[in-house]
Amino acid sequence: MPLVLPLLLAVVLFCIGVYGVLARRNVITMLMSFELMLNAVNLNLVAFDAWRVDEATGQTLAIFVITLAAAEIGLGLAIVLLLFRGHGHVDADAARDLLEREEAS
């Protein structure tokens, strides 16, 4: 298989993920879009590793990215659950308004 096909698929996945992060307000959808972007990066790593047969660095880096993504999604879901329990919504724009501001005395 030529190298261009997995790279085009990775570009499409990454663009969908960027759109999901920038255009959506729901934090769960933003987390899923971020995971989609990380999977596009993994696809690139594995495609380039298959293209260069003498080294296995792409697969090793893909395992590290998968581990990082699992930790990120665990922490992100914990924050979303805390936000939902405390305020009853998971809207990213409304979460920005929760910052404590110092009151002028």
N, C-alpha and C positions, 0 to 999 in steps of 0.2 A: 504494500500500500504506500502511495506517495506521502511525503511528510506534510504536504499542503492540506490534505483533508482533515486530519486531527487539529491542525492549527486553525483552520477556518471554523470548525466546530467550537474550539475553545474561545475564539473571538466572539462568536455569536452568544455563547453562554456568558461570557464576561460582560458583554454589552447589555444583555437582559438583566444581569445582576446589578450593574451600575444604574440602569433605569429603575429597578425596584428599590434601590437604596435612596435615590434622589427624588423619586416621584411619589412614593408611598408615605403615609403617616403612621401606619400601624407598625409597632416595633417588632412584632412577630414576623411580619412580611419583610421588614428590613433585615432581620437576622437570617431569614431564608435566602434572601438575595445575596447577602454577604457570603453565605455558604456556597451559593452558586458560583460566585466569583472565585472562591478558593478551589472549587472543583475544576474550574477552567484552568487555573494555575497548575493543578495536579495533572490535568490532561496534557498541558504543555510540557511539564517535566517528564512524564512518561513517554511522550512522543519523541522528544529529543533524546531520551535515553535509548529508545529503540533504534533511533537513527544512528547513534554512536554506540556500536556494539562492544567496544573494548572496555568501557567503564560502566559501573552501575550507580553512578552518583544521582541520576534523576529519580530512580526508584527510592533511594535512601531519603532524598529530600522530600519526596511525595509522602513517605511515611511520617516524617516530621511535620509536614503541613497538615496531614490528617489528625495527628495528635494535637496540634495547636488548635485546629478547628473544633475538636471535641471539647477541649478545655474552654474555648471561647463560647461555644453554644451552651455549655453548662453554666457558666457565669452569666451569660446574657439572659438565659431563661430564669435564673434566680432573681436577677434584677427586675425582669418583667413581672414575675410573680409577686415580688415585693411591691412594685408600683401598682399592680392591679388590686392587691389586698388593701393597700393604704388609700387609694384614690378612686378605684372602680373603673379605671380606663387604662388602655395601653397606647394612647395617642402620643406620638413623639413631640408634636408641637405643644400640647398641653403639659407635657413633662418638663419642657424648658421653662414654663412659667412657675414651676415649683421651687426655683432657686430662692434661697433666703436672701433678702436684700437688707442691708443695714438701714435702720431708720434714722433719719436725721434728728438729733435732739435739740 
